[in-house]
């Protein structure tokens, strides 16, 4: 099979994908990952299944990853490892818009964030994305210009650091009980060096005369910081903010309930604090309150 024939078949495959996407656009239907994958799979099985594979044909190394997760703003690389490539070429295609990004060592897109990477005599053909954004998430395909062309799909997921206070944004606590706030920090390039807490806009002083305030911090892929305030009082109510040094902060508002607090709020507080033991009683309390005082 000549290079011209192989190039023609690759072009037919590429054009067929474009036709499928244009048909979907004409029907005003959103294209998702499964739709594009199905069209590509249908092309291979219905149009190219009769083409024989020559002995010693190129194939993808089983270690080639199927899923890659990257961080917003941090370079990410999609790797494709090909065995027995011979005189064929390797290309990268973005499925979202069937956009040809690279061919061999050359980049075929005006988006300068994308770059083809390959070392001479190496089996690895990589697509590098500088400063990726969440919109870059989706399916990409590494293709070999065989007859018929073959491809390996890689799904890219771009995430950004996030911070969450569990149980927020509002927590209801009985006076005299313990305020327990747990802050989770996810998807950071490295664990945060510090995770600070503020109360009503002021940094919490763990050595204050108030006493009974402690902090437990664990760092890892998902870092956590647990703030404990013993013997809650009304002055402990208000906004608490968890502030990691390498991610956005998160805020939760604590309500300290006294004996004069309306029954409905007490019921809600009771549910929040002891959900595993008395959730059914909470529901019954709220329903009874509504039946007596509202209806």
Phi, psi and omega in degrees: 000127184282165177296325181298316180297317180297319180296322179297316180295321177297319179296319179300317179298315182296316180293325180296323178295321179296319180298318180299316181293322179293325177295319179296320180294323180295333179271003179057037178251138179291139177266131176242180184300318183293324181295313181293319179298319181294320180294320178294319180293320179296322179299316183292317186283324185270328186257326189249003188293337183275353180282126181285148175266125181288149176302142180073022181290157178297153176207161182274135176297133181301340181281355178298124185291151177262335182225137179227134177246131179231168181254144177304128176084354181247131184307141178228146183236129173262123187254138177228120182248119186244131176262143173056047183293326182057233184261017178277171178242156179246133180233156173244131181235136174269122186288332185306316181233016182049053183258124177285117185263316181218153170223116184062233180267006186251143179262132184241047177215148179281348178285106187288357176285339182266141183210133174280138179228130178200134175263139180307139179063018176261153177270358185261130177236113189245152171245117182255135179241115176276138179049059180293151177241167182299330180293344179280353177297147179142190185265135174237155181227131172268123186240143176249135184279053175276182176238100003279166176297145176237153183219159176233120183274138176232127179262125181257129178239113179260123182240164177232152181304141179218151181233137182218135171262117185299136178085354181285180007275352179236132177234136182249122186234139175286141173302136181093343178271183183261129172279123183235104181247124179245122181253128180248131178244121185240158169060039175263149180303326176210161180302143179298141178292320179222148171231106182263159177236143173234154175230119183056038175086357181247139179299133182290130179261111184283350179255015182290164179292345178301318178067172176074017180247127181222162183221134176236120183240134176234131183247140180180206177302315171244109181273151180222151176223125185246117180259126180242127177237109183284152173050063184303139177232169184299330179291346178275353179289164178122190185276128173249137182234131176263125188233091172285154184278353181228025178204168178294152179278166177226148184233141173224143180254126181260131176249120179265118186265136176250181182295340182268004181291139178309146186302321183297320180290323177297319178300318179294319179297317180299320179296318182294320186280322187234047185301320185289338186258329189220034182297323180293321178294326178298312180299316180297321180297315181296317180297318180296318179299315180296321182293323185276316190257344185251309186289000000 
